Amino acid sequence: MSDLANAVELKASVAGQNEREIILQYALENSTGGRIYAFDLPLYFDSKGATKLAETDAYVFLDGERTARIVRGIVAPPMFMSVSRRPPIVASPVEPGASKTGTIKLALPLSEANPYFPAQECDAKSAKPIARLLLQIGWVEQRPETQTAKVMVDGKELLRLTGGWGAPLQRVAHVEVAVRGVGLCPYSGQFDRAQLRQ
C-alpha cells in the first residue's frame, strides 16, 4: 500500500442500536498534503427515474461467514448485466488536515444491497448472525486531470466529478467495527457482492 493511501484513515463506531436499526458514525481523516474527494454520497434512481440522494444509506454485502461489508464508493456494474444509465459520480471534498464525518443508518436485520439490484424484503428468520461490520469508503486524491462541476440533487448542491481522472479510479479506506445482535439477510437469486472498483 502506498504512503498516500496510508495517509487517509477511517474511524467508525456504533452510535446507536435497537431492534429496528443500527447507526454508525464515521470520520475520514485526510493527512495527505492535498485535497481528496470522498465518494460517500450514495445516489439512486427512484421509481420515476429521478436521481435521489440516500444521505444515511450504504451498500451492504455479506463478506465471509460473520462479516457484513458496509460500502460507500464507486461500485462497478455486474459483468452479467447490461446497465444503460448510472447516477452521476458525486464526492465530498476533504481538505488536507481535515476530516469528513458522516452517519449511516441501516435497518435491522441488514439486507444485502447493491445499486444495480432491486431491494428485497428481509425475513428475520433467514438472517445470518454478524459479528463484524467492515466499513469501506472510496476516495481519490485531486489530480491535474480532475474536473468538477456542481449538480443539484434533491434540492442540494453537490460536487460532481466529470471526465476521467486517471488510475486508480478510487482508493479504499476501511475499518472494522465489532457488533452484537446484528443479523443479515443474504440476497435471494443472482447477486454481485462487488468489491469497490479501483
N, CA and C atoms as a LAMMPS dump frame, in Angstrom:
ITEM: TIMESTEP
0
ITEM: NUMBER OF ATOMS
594
ITEM: BOX BOUNDS ff ff ff
-5.0000000000000000e+02 5.0000000000000000e+02
-5.0000000000000000e+02 5.0000000000000000e+02
-5.0000000000000000e+02 5.0000000000000000e+02
ITEM: ATOMS id mol type element x y z
1 1 1 N 0.845 -1.185 0
2 1 2 C 0 0 0
3 1 3 C 0.887 1.243 0
4 2 1 N 0.528 2.221 -0.756
5 2 2 C 1.357 3.42 -0.88
6 2 3 C 1.245 4.303 0.358
7 3 1 N 2.245 5.202 0.529
8 3 2 C 2.195 6.153 1.636
9 3 3 C 0.969 7.04 1.526
10 4 1 N 0.566 7.369 0.286
11 4 2 C -0.612 8.206 0.082
12 4 3 C -1.855 7.53 0.64
13 5 1 N -2.026 6.241 0.325
14 5 2 C -3.201 5.512 0.818
15 5 3 C -3.195 5.436 2.334
16 6 1 N -2.015 5.292 2.944
17 6 2 C -1.919 5.226 4.404
18 6 3 C -2.216 6.563 5.063
19 7 1 N -2.159 7.644 4.299
20 7 2 C -2.365 8.98 4.857
21 7 3 C -3.839 9.347 4.987
22 8 1 N -4.727 8.45 4.599
23 8 2 C -6.162 8.655 4.785
24 8 3 C -6.662 7.548 5.705
25 9 1 N -7.179 7.946 6.863
26 9 2 C -7.602 6.973 7.872
27 9 3 C -9.1 7.083 8.11
28 10 1 N -9.718 5.925 8.251
29 10 2 C -11.153 5.862 8.523
30 10 3 C -11.367 5.357 9.948
31 11 1 N -12.161 6.09 10.719
32 11 2 C -12.539 5.677 12.07
33 11 3 C -14.056 5.571 12.123
34 12 1 N -14.561 4.599 12.871
35 12 2 C -16.017 4.425 12.945
36 12 3 C -16.399 3.775 14.259
37 13 1 N -17.648 3.998 14.661
38 13 2 C -18.172 3.378 15.875
39 13 3 C -19.682 3.25 15.744
40 14 1 N -20.248 2.373 16.565
41 14 2 C -21.7 2.237 16.625
42 14 3 C -22.23 3.347 17.529
43 15 1 N -23.029 4.24 16.965
44 15 2 C -23.563 5.373 17.722
45 15 3 C -24.901 5.047 18.37
46 16 1 N -25.564 4.007 17.883
47 16 2 C -26.851 3.619 18.445
48 16 3 C -27.336 2.332 17.815
49 17 1 N -28.103 1.564 18.559
50 17 2 C -28.655 0.312 18.039
51 17 3 C -29.882 -0.068 18.837
52 18 1 N -30.925 -0.497 18.119
53 18 2 C -32.094 -1.077 18.765
54 18 3 C -32.568 -2.227 17.899
55 19 1 N -33.753 -2.741 18.133
56 19 2 C -34.228 -3.899 17.374
57 19 3 C -34.459 -3.572 15.909
58 20 1 N -34.677 -2.295 15.598
59 20 2 C -35.047 -1.911 14.23
60 20 3 C -33.907 -1.359 13.387
61 21 1 N -32.868 -0.791 14.018
62 21 2 C -31.799 -0.195 13.214
63 21 3 C -30.485 -0.123 13.975
64 22 1 N -29.427 0.058 13.198
65 22 2 C -28.097 0.306 13.743
66 22 3 C -27.579 1.584 13.108
67 23 1 N -26.93 2.416 13.912
68 23 2 C -26.414 3.703 13.435
69 23 3 C -24.908 3.729 13.598
70 24 1 N -24.21 3.978 12.505
71 24 2 C -22.756 4.109 12.52
72 24 3 C -22.383 5.563 12.304
73 25 1 N -21.369 6.009 13.011
74 25 2 C -20.783 7.317 12.75
75 25 3 C -19.331 7.105 12.349
76 26 1 N -18.88 7.874 11.361
77 26 2 C -17.507 7.695 10.891
78 26 3 C -16.838 9.044 10.652
79 27 1 N -15.519 8.987 10.604
80 27 2 C -14.708 10.159 10.241
81 27 3 C -13.608 9.686 9.308
82 28 1 N -13.529 10.304 8.136
83 28 2 C -12.481 10.029 7.158
84 28 3 C -11.465 11.165 7.27
85 29 1 N -10.279 10.838 7.763
86 29 2 C -9.276 11.849 8.08
87 29 3 C -8.233 11.941 6.973
88 30 1 N -8.049 13.148 6.45
89 30 2 C -7.114 13.385 5.352
90 30 3 C -5.797 13.943 5.885
91 31 1 N -4.769 13.093 5.934
92 31 2 C -3.434 13.522 6.359
93 31 3 C -2.481 13.64 5.178
94 32 1 N -3.032 13.657 3.96
95 32 2 C -2.192 13.846 2.777
96 32 3 C -1.852 15.338 2.67
97 33 1 N -1.045 15.682 1.708
98 33 2 C -0.678 17.082 1.516
99 33 3 C -1.616 17.842 0.61
100 34 1 N -2.705 17.201 0.167
101 34 2 C -3.614 17.869 -0.767
102 34 3 C -5.057 17.464 -0.537
103 35 1 N -5.93 18.032 -1.339
104 35 2 C -7.359 17.731 -1.252
105 35 3 C -7.617 16.308 -1.746
106 36 1 N -8.578 15.661 -1.095
107 36 2 C -9.078 14.384 -1.599
108 36 3 C -10.585 14.519 -1.808
109 37 1 N -11.158 13.563 -2.551
110 37 2 C -12.599 13.515 -2.771
111 37 3 C -13.11 12.173 -2.252
112 38 1 N -14.046 12.22 -1.307
113 38 2 C -14.628 11.007 -0.745
114 38 3 C -15.927 10.679 -1.477
115 39 1 N -16.054 9.453 -1.932
116 39 2 C -17.261 9.005 -2.635
117 39 3 C -18.269 8.457 -1.612
118 40 1 N -18.721 9.319 -0.724
119 40 2 C -19.548 8.874 0.408
120 40 3 C -20.987 9.379 0.322
121 41 1 N -21.431 9.729 -0.874
122 41 2 C -22.794 10.233 -1.058
123 41 3 C -23.545 9.316 -2.029
124 42 1 N -24.183 8.254 -1.514
125 42 2 C -24.865 7.318 -2.42
126 42 3 C -26.055 7.965 -3.124
127 43 1 N -26.116 7.783 -4.44
128 43 2 C -27.25 8.255 -5.236
129 43 3 C -27.997 7.051 -5.797
130 44 1 N -29.279 7.25 -6.082
131 44 2 C -30.069 6.182 -6.691
132 44 3 C -31.171 6.815 -7.529
133 45 1 N -31.818 5.999 -8.353
134 45 2 C -32.967 6.441 -9.133
135 45 3 C -34.24 5.986 -8.437
136 46 1 N -35.204 6.903 -8.282
137 46 2 C -36.479 6.491 -7.7
138 46 3 C -37.354 5.836 -8.764
139 47 1 N -38.576 5.475 -8.396
140 47 2 C -39.461 4.747 -9.314
141 47 3 C -39.826 5.546 -10.555
142 48 1 N -39.66 6.883 -10.501
143 48 2 C -39.955 7.729 -11.652
144 48 3 C -38.703 8.08 -12.451
145 49 1 N -37.562 7.532 -12.036
146 49 2 C -36.314 7.781 -12.764
147 49 3 C -35.557 9.009 -12.309
148 50 1 N -36.028 9.669 -11.242
149 50 2 C -35.339 10.861 -10.74
150 50 3 C -34.154 10.452 -9.863
151 51 1 N -33.071 11.224 -9.942
152 51 2 C -31.9 10.948 -9.119
153 51 3 C -32.138 11.448 -7.703
154 52 1 N -31.88 10.588 -6.725
155 52 2 C -32.11 10.905 -5.325
156 52 3 C -30.836 10.652 -4.523
157 53 1 N -30.728 11.38 -3.403
158 53 2 C -29.589 11.231 -2.504
159 53 3 C -30.015 10.395 -1.301
160 54 1 N -29.284 9.324 -1.042
161 54 2 C -29.55 8.469 0.12
162 54 3 C -28.546 8.848 1.208
163 55 1 N -28.831 9.932 1.913
164 55 2 C -27.854 10.546 2.82
165 55 3 C -27.338 9.62 3.903
166 56 1 N -28.179 8.749 4.432
167 56 2 C -27.736 7.897 5.534
168 56 3 C -27.686 6.427 5.133
169 57 1 N -27.666 6.146 3.85
170 57 2 C -27.691 4.775 3.353
171 57 3 C -26.296 4.31 2.95
172 58 1 N -26.179 3.023 2.66
173 58 2 C -24.925 2.441 2.175
174 58 3 C -25.258 1.12 1.495
175 59 1 N -24.318 0.615 0.699
176 59 2 C -24.471 -0.705 0.093
177 59 3 C -24.01 -1.738 1.119
178 60 1 N -24.631 -2.918 1.098
179 60 2 C -24.355 -3.943 2.104
180 60 3 C -24.088 -5.272 1.402
181 61 1 N -22.991 -5.932 1.813
182 61 2 C -22.626 -7.221 1.228
183 61 3 C -22.188 -8.192 2.329
184 62 1 N -22.632 -9.432 2.238
185 62 2 C -22.106 -10.476 3.102
186 62 3 C -20.676 -10.74 2.675
187 63 1 N -19.758 -10.809 3.635
188 63 2 C -18.334 -10.984 3.319
189 63 3 C -17.775 -12.083 4.213
190 64 1 N -17.871 -13.325 3.762
191 64 2 C -17.45 -14.441 4.593
192 64 3 C -18.599 -14.884 5.484
193 65 1 N -18.256 -15.556 6.568
194 65 2 C -19.283 -16.146 7.422
195 65 3 C -20.004 -15.133 8.31
196 66 1 N -19.262 -14.261 8.994
197 66 2 C -19.895 -13.415 10.007
198 66 3 C -19.54 -11.935 9.86
199 67 1 N -19.195 -11.537 8.644
200 67 2 C -18.838 -10.138 8.386
201 67 3 C -19.77 -9.549 7.342
202 68 1 N -20.238 -8.331 7.602
203 68 2 C -21.016 -7.577 6.616
204 68 3 C -20.17 -6.394 6.169
205 69 1 N -20.012 -6.265 4.857
206 69 2 C -19.272 -5.134 4.296
207 69 3 C -20.255 -3.995 4.044
208 70 1 N -20.009 -2.845 4.673
209 70 2 C -20.852 -1.656 4.532
210 70 3 C -20.068 -0.688 3.651
211 71 1 N -20.608 -0.364 2.48
212 71 2 C -19.819 0.268 1.422
213 71 3 C -20.416 1.591 0.963
214 72 1 N -19.545 2.578 0.852
215 72 2 C -19.851 3.819 0.146
216 72 3 C -18.689 4.06 -0.813
217 73 1 N -19.006 4.095 -2.085
218 73 2 C -17.959 4.273 -3.083
219 73 3 C -18.494 3.942 -4.463
220 74 1 N -17.605 3.88 -5.441
221 74 2 C -17.99 3.585 -6.821
222 74 3 C -18.03 2.074 -6.998
223 75 1 N -19.24 1.55 -7.17
224 75 2 C -19.448 0.115 -7.36
225 75 3 C -19.624 -0.153 -8.852
226 76 1 N -18.83 -1.055 -9.392
227 76 2 C -18.92 -1.387 -10.815
228 76 3 C -20.18 -2.206 -11.09
229 77 1 N -20.793 -2.023 -12.272
230 77 2 C -21.951 -2.862 -12.61
231 77 3 C -21.516 -4.31 -12.799
232 78 1 N -22.398 -5.263 -12.516
233 78 2 C -22.056 -6.672 -12.69
234 78 3 C -21.728 -6.998 -14.142
235 79 1 N -20.814 -7.938 -14.325
236 79 2 C -20.419 -8.345 -15.679
237 79 3 C -21.575 -9.015 -16.427
238 80 1 N -22.513 -9.625 -15.684
239 80 2 C -23.593 -10.371 -16.327
240 80 3 C -24.835 -9.513 -16.568
241 81 1 N -24.702 -8.19 -16.409
242 81 2 C -25.863 -7.313 -16.52
243 81 3 C -25.539 -6.117 -17.403
244 82 1 N -26.491 -5.726 -18.247
245 82 2 C -26.33 -4.53 -19.07
246 82 3 C -26.969 -3.351 -18.33
247 83 1 N -26.174 -2.3 -18.116
248 83 2 C -26.662 -1.123 -17.396
249 83 3 C -26.668 0.056 -18.352
250 84 1 N -27.84 0.627 -18.596
251 84 2 C -27.942 1.707 -19.581
252 84 3 C -27.77 3.096 -18.963
253 85 1 N -28.008 3.211 -17.668
254 85 2 C -27.962 4.532 -17.037
255 85 3 C -27.418 4.405 -15.625
256 86 1 N -26.525 5.321 -15.267
257 86 2 C -25.96 5.319 -13.923
258 86 3 C -26.084 6.71 -13.319
259 87 1 N -26.216 6.787 -12.002
260 87 2 C -26.239 8.115 -11.376
261 87 3 C -24.886 8.807 -11.561
262 88 1 N -24.845 10.134 -11.492
263 88 2 C -23.562 10.837 -11.603
264 88 3 C -22.652 10.487 -10.425
265 89 1 N -21.344 10.618 -10.631
266 89 2 C -20.387 10.373 -9.549
267 89 3 C -20.202 11.674 -8.786
268 90 1 N -20.672 11.676 -7.547
269 90 2 C -20.536 12.862 -6.711
270 90 3 C -19.595 12.545 -5.56
271 91 1 N -18.989 13.592 -5.002
272 91 2 C -17.989 13.38 -3.968
273 91 3 C -17.979 14.54 -2.982
274 92 1 N -17.438 14.257 -1.798
275 92 2 C -17.244 15.282 -0.772
276 92 3 C -15.775 15.678 -0.765
277 93 1 N -15.44 16.947 -1.04
278 93 2 C -14.039 17.358 -0.96
279 93 3 C -13.595 17.411 0.498
280 94 1 N -12.4 16.908 0.756
281 94 2 C -11.833 16.935 2.108
282 94 3 C -10.443 17.565 2.008
283 95 1 N -10.273 18.718 2.628
284 95 2 C -9.009 19.444 2.539
285 95 3 C -7.939 18.759 3.394
286 96 1 N -6.653 19.013 3.106
287 96 2 C -5.587 18.408 3.906
288 96 3 C -5.708 18.811 5.375
289 97 1 N -5.561 17.823 6.259
290 97 2 C -5.666 18.071 7.688
291 97 3 C -7.09 18.075 8.212
292 98 1 N -8.065 17.914 7.327
293 98 2 C -9.475 17.936 7.733
294 98 3 C -10.062 16.53 7.759
295 99 1 N -11.265 16.427 8.311
296 99 2 C -11.989 15.16 8.361
297 99 3 C -13.371 15.335 7.762
298 100 1 N -13.868 14.29 7.142
299 100 2 C -15.252 14.251 6.657
300 100 3 C -16.002 13.272 7.539
301 101 1 N -16.992 13.775 8.27
302 101 2 C -17.768 12.908 9.138
303 101 3 C -19.081 12.547 8.472
304 102 1 N -19.649 11.432 8.881
305 102 2 C -20.914 11.005 8.311
306 102 3 C -21.623 10.023 9.211
307 103 1 N -22.895 9.803 8.911
308 103 2 C -23.739 8.875 9.657
309 103 3 C -24.391 7.903 8.687
310 104 1 N -24.387 6.636 9.05
311 104 2 C -25.049 5.599 8.258
312 104 3 C -26.087 4.931 9.154
313 105 1 N -27.34 4.9 8.682
314 105 2 C -28.419 4.244 9.415
315 105 3 C -28.933 3.082 8.574
316 106 1 N -28.903 1.892 9.147
317 106 2 C -29.318 0.7 8.423
318 106 3 C -30.371 -0.057 9.212
319 107 1 N -31.432 -0.48 8.516
320 107 2 C -32.49 -1.262 9.157
321 107 3 C -31.95 -2.628 9.553
322 108 1 N -32.447 -3.135 10.668
323 108 2 C -32.102 -4.485 11.136
324 108 3 C -33.319 -5.387 10.994
325 109 1 N -33.087 -6.658 10.619
326 109 2 C -31.791 -7.185 10.198
327 109 3 C -31.32 -6.527 8.909
328 110 1 N -30.009 -6.544 8.703
329 110 2 C -29.444 -5.985 7.485
330 110 3 C -29.913 -6.776 6.27
331 111 1 N -30.018 -6.11 5.137
332 111 2 C -30.322 -6.772 3.866
333 111 3 C -29.226 -6.426 2.88
334 112 1 N -28.777 -7.414 2.127
335 112 2 C -27.759 -7.113 1.116
336 112 3 C -28.327 -6.102 0.123
337 113 1 N -27.495 -5.133 -0.252
338 113 2 C -27.936 -4.063 -1.145
339 113 3 C -26.814 -3.69 -2.097
340 114 1 N -27.132 -3.681 -3.38
341 114 2 C -26.21 -3.316 -4.45
342 114 3 C -26.966 -2.311 -5.322
343 115 1 N -26.313 -1.219 -5.784
344 115 2 C -27.061 -0.204 -6.542
345 115 3 C -27.691 -0.708 -7.831
346 116 1 N -27.268 -1.874 -8.316
347 116 2 C -27.788 -2.377 -9.59
348 116 3 C -28.846 -3.469 -9.419
349 117 1 N -29.281 -3.721 -8.182
350 117 2 C -30.259 -4.762 -7.919
351 117 3 C -31.416 -4.188 -7.108
352 118 1 N -32.646 -4.62 -7.382
353 118 2 C -33.78 -4.123 -6.606
354 118 3 C -33.709 -4.624 -5.164
355 119 1 N -34.264 -3.846 -4.262
356 119 2 C -34.274 -4.236 -2.848
357 119 3 C -35.177 -5.447 -2.654
358 120 1 N -34.85 -6.248 -1.639
359 120 2 C -35.671 -7.401 -1.296
360 120 3 C -36.153 -7.287 0.144
361 121 1 N -37.293 -7.889 0.399
362 121 2 C -37.796 -7.98 1.775
363 121 3 C -36.898 -8.93 2.563
364 122 1 N -36.733 -8.633 3.838
365 122 2 C -35.881 -9.456 4.683
366 122 3 C -36.713 -10.171 5.731
367 123 1 N -36.663 -11.497 5.73
368 123 2 C -37.315 -12.3 6.755
369 123 3 C -36.297 -12.544 7.866
370 124 1 N -36.552 -12.008 9.039
371 124 2 C -35.593 -12.094 10.144
372 124 3 C -35.197 -13.537 10.452
373 125 1 N -36.082 -14.493 10.161
374 125 2 C -35.761 -15.903 10.438
375 125 3 C -34.629 -16.424 9.56
376 126 1 N -34.428 -15.795 8.405
377 126 2 C -33.368 -16.252 7.488
378 126 3 C -32.057 -15.479 7.667
379 127 1 N -32.015 -14.553 8.631
380 127 2 C -30.827 -13.71 8.816
381 127 3 C -29.668 -14.502 9.411
382 128 1 N -28.477 -14.25 8.892
383 128 2 C -27.258 -14.863 9.414
384 128 3 C -26.685 -13.961 10.505
385 129 1 N -26.154 -14.543 11.585
386 129 2 C -25.559 -13.705 12.644
387 129 3 C -24.277 -13.032 12.161
388 130 1 N -24.138 -11.759 12.472
389 130 2 C -22.989 -10.956 12.053
390 130 3 C -22.237 -10.479 13.292
391 131 1 N -20.905 -10.639 13.269
392 131 2 C -20.073 -10.23 14.402
393 131 3 C -19.252 -8.979 14.102
394 132 1 N -19.05 -8.691 12.798
395 132 2 C -18.207 -7.554 12.409
396 132 3 C -18.826 -6.82 11.232
397 133 1 N -18.691 -5.49 11.262
398 133 2 C -19.011 -4.672 10.106
399 133 3 C -17.695 -4.152 9.556
400 134 1 N -17.47 -4.356 8.276
401 134 2 C -16.286 -3.819 7.606
402 134 3 C -16.754 -2.617 6.792
403 135 1 N -16.502 -1.428 7.317
404 135 2 C -16.904 -0.199 6.632
405 135 3 C -15.832 0.196 5.63
406 136 1 N -16.245 0.421 4.39
407 136 2 C -15.33 0.825 3.315
408 136 3 C -15.851 2.099 2.663
409 137 1 N -14.95 3.074 2.476
410 137 2 C -15.301 4.308 1.777
411 137 3 C -14.272 4.566 0.694
412 138 1 N -14.755 4.77 -0.53
413 138 2 C -13.877 5.075 -1.646
414 138 3 C -13.493 6.547 -1.655
415 139 1 N -12.269 6.817 -2.105
416 139 2 C -11.811 8.205 -2.203
417 139 3 C -10.714 8.263 -3.265
418 140 1 N -10.426 9.466 -3.708
419 140 2 C -9.325 9.664 -4.657
420 140 3 C -8.701 11.025 -4.385
421 141 1 N -7.409 11.105 -4.588
422 141 2 C -6.713 12.385 -4.415
423 141 3 C -6.973 13.296 -5.602
424 142 1 N -6.907 14.601 -5.388
425 142 2 C -7.036 15.53 -6.508
426 142 3 C -5.829 15.39 -7.414
427 143 1 N -6.078 15.353 -8.716
428 143 2 C -5.014 15.19 -9.706
429 143 3 C -5.12 16.301 -10.739
430 144 1 N -4.059 16.525 -11.523
431 144 2 C -4.121 17.594 -12.53
432 144 3 C -5.307 17.454 -13.481
433 145 1 N -5.708 16.204 -13.779
434 145 2 C -6.805 15.998 -14.74
435 145 3 C -8.184 15.971 -14.082
436 146 1 N -8.262 16.159 -12.758
437 146 2 C -9.551 16.148 -12.067
438 146 3 C -10.397 17.346 -12.491
439 147 1 N -11.602 17.071 -12.939
440 147 2 C -12.539 18.129 -13.298
441 147 3 C -13.809 17.97 -12.468
442 148 1 N -14.317 19.081 -11.988
443 148 2 C -15.533 19.027 -11.171
444 148 3 C -16.575 19.993 -11.709
445 149 1 N -17.807 19.734 -11.353
446 149 2 C -18.926 20.609 -11.701
447 149 3 C -19.963 20.483 -10.599
448 150 1 N -20.842 21.461 -10.492
449 150 2 C -21.895 21.406 -9.486
450 150 3 C -23.143 20.775 -10.095
451 151 1 N -23.828 19.968 -9.279
452 151 2 C -25.059 19.322 -9.724
453 151 3 C -26.068 19.398 -8.577
454 152 1 N -27.33 19.625 -8.918
455 152 2 C -28.387 19.697 -7.915
456 152 3 C -29.086 18.341 -7.818
457 153 1 N -29.161 17.802 -6.608
458 153 2 C -29.86 16.542 -6.346
459 153 3 C -30.705 16.738 -5.1
460 154 1 N -31.989 16.48 -5.21
461 154 2 C -32.913 16.653 -4.07
462 154 3 C -32.818 18.055 -3.468
463 155 1 N -32.597 19.053 -4.292
464 155 2 C -32.51 20.42 -3.808
465 155 3 C -31.199 20.764 -3.133
466 156 1 N -30.214 19.87 -3.215
467 156 2 C -28.916 20.124 -2.599
468 156 3 C -27.851 20.229 -3.679
469 157 1 N -26.942 21.159 -3.498
470 157 2 C -25.856 21.342 -4.46
471 157 3 C -24.706 20.398 -4.086
472 158 1 N -24.392 19.477 -4.986
473 158 2 C -23.33 18.504 -4.772
474 158 3 C -22.21 18.727 -5.78
475 159 1 N -21.051 18.172 -5.473
476 159 2 C -19.894 18.278 -6.361
477 159 3 C -19.79 17.005 -7.187
478 160 1 N -19.802 17.184 -8.495
479 160 2 C -19.723 16.047 -9.408
480 160 3 C -18.339 15.977 -10.026
481 161 1 N -17.76 14.767 -10.062
482 161 2 C -16.509 14.556 -10.779
483 161 3 C -16.856 14.148 -12.2
484 162 1 N -16.254 14.822 -13.176
485 162 2 C -16.589 14.577 -14.573
486 162 3 C -15.353 14.123 -15.336
487 163 1 N -15.601 13.474 -16.463
488 163 2 C -14.491 13.009 -17.294
489 163 3 C -13.696 11.926 -16.585
490 164 1 N -12.469 11.725 -17.032
491 164 2 C -11.598 10.744 -16.389
492 164 3 C -10.559 11.442 -15.544
493 165 1 N -10.132 10.794 -14.467
494 165 2 C -9.105 11.402 -13.618
495 165 3 C -7.942 10.452 -13.383
496 166 1 N -7.795 9.463 -14.263
497 166 2 C -6.642 8.568 -14.192
498 166 3 C -6.866 7.393 -13.254
499 167 1 N -5.813 6.599 -13.096
500 167 2 C -5.881 5.393 -12.267
501 167 3 C -5.054 5.595 -10.994
502 168 1 N -5.46 4.955 -9.908
503 168 2 C -6.68 4.172 -9.78
504 168 3 C -7.919 5.058 -9.744
505 169 1 N -9.046 4.469 -10.137
506 169 2 C -10.31 5.203 -10.125
507 169 3 C -10.635 5.689 -8.715
508 170 1 N -10.372 4.831 -7.734
509 170 2 C -10.559 5.212 -6.334
510 170 3 C -9.644 4.365 -5.46
511 171 1 N -9.322 4.895 -4.316
512 171 2 C -8.636 4.143 -3.277
513 171 3 C -9.693 3.819 -2.219
514 172 1 N -9.378 2.911 -1.31
515 172 2 C -10.385 2.468 -0.347
516 172 3 C -9.847 2.568 1.078
517 173 1 N -10.537 3.334 1.905
518 173 2 C -10.252 3.377 3.339
519 173 3 C -11.214 2.408 4.022
520 174 1 N -10.732 1.692 5.033
521 174 2 C -11.608 0.717 5.686
522 174 3 C -11.3 0.594 7.168
523 175 1 N -12.301 0.154 7.896
524 175 2 C -12.166 -0.069 9.336
525 175 3 C -13.186 -1.129 9.745
526 176 1 N -12.819 -1.97 10.697
527 176 2 C -13.736 -2.983 11.221
528 176 3 C -14.358 -2.507 12.522
529 177 1 N -15.629 -2.822 12.697
530 177 2 C -16.357 -2.476 13.917
531 177 3 C -17.039 -3.747 14.417
532 178 1 N -16.772 -4.126 15.664
533 178 2 C -17.423 -5.297 16.252
534 178 3 C -18.867 -4.95 16.609
535 179 1 N -19.773 -5.905 16.384
536 179 2 C -21.192 -5.678 16.689
537 179 3 C -21.786 -6.905 17.372
538 180 1 N -22.909 -6.691 18.05
539 180 2 C -23.661 -7.782 18.676
540 180 3 C -25.13 -7.593 18.335
541 181 1 N -25.847 -8.703 18.249
542 181 2 C -27.274 -8.63 17.994
543 181 3 C -27.628 -8.168 16.593
544 182 1 N -26.737 -8.406 15.626
545 182 2 C -26.963 -7.983 14.237
546 182 3 C -27.077 -9.219 13.351
547 183 1 N -28.103 -9.249 12.51
548 183 2 C -28.262 -10.31 11.529
549 183 3 C -28.282 -9.721 10.135
550 184 1 N -28.063 -10.564 9.132
551 184 2 C -28.066 -10.113 7.739
552 184 3 C -28.799 -11.13 6.879
553 185 1 N -29.721 -10.643 6.053
554 185 2 C -30.432 -11.494 5.104
555 185 3 C -29.685 -11.502 3.774
556 186 1 N -29.133 -12.642 3.362
557 186 2 C -28.471 -12.706 2.057
558 186 3 C -29.483 -12.494 0.934
559 187 1 N -28.994 -11.949 -0.182
560 187 2 C -29.845 -11.714 -1.342
561 187 3 C -30.269 -13.053 -1.927
562 188 1 N -31.513 -13.153 -2.315
563 188 2 C -32.028 -14.372 -2.919
564 188 3 C -31.939 -14.261 -4.438
565 189 1 N -31.226 -15.184 -5.066
566 189 2 C -31.062 -15.143 -6.517
567 189 3 C -29.703 -14.598 -6.905
568 190 1 N -29.527 -14.372 -8.202
569 190 2 C -28.249 -13.893 -8.717
570 190 3 C -27.939 -12.507 -8.162
571 191 1 N -26.698 -12.35 -7.672
572 191 2 C -26.32 -11.11 -6.981
573 191 3 C -24.824 -10.951 -7.073
574 192 1 N -24.375 -9.706 -7.112
575 192 2 C -22.943 -9.42 -7.216
576 192 3 C -22.476 -8.719 -5.942
577 193 1 N -21.623 -9.403 -5.191
578 193 2 C -21.04 -8.818 -3.973
579 193 3 C -19.742 -8.102 -4.356
580 194 1 N -19.923 -7.003 -5.048
581 194 2 C -18.797 -6.312 -5.689
582 194 3 C -17.822 -5.731 -4.68
583 195 1 N -16.528 -5.828 -5.017
584 195 2 C -15.521 -5.07 -4.295
585 195 3 C -15.548 -3.651 -4.875
586 196 1 N -15.118 -2.677 -4.096
587 196 2 C -15.099 -1.313 -4.616
588 196 3 C -14.168 -1.242 -5.814
589 197 1 N -14.66 -0.647 -6.892
590 197 2 C -13.901 -0.534 -8.136
591 197 3 C -12.67 0.345 -7.925
592 198 1 N -11.491 -0.15 -8.392
593 198 2 C -10.256 0.619 -8.219
594 198 3 C -9.552 0.791 -9.56
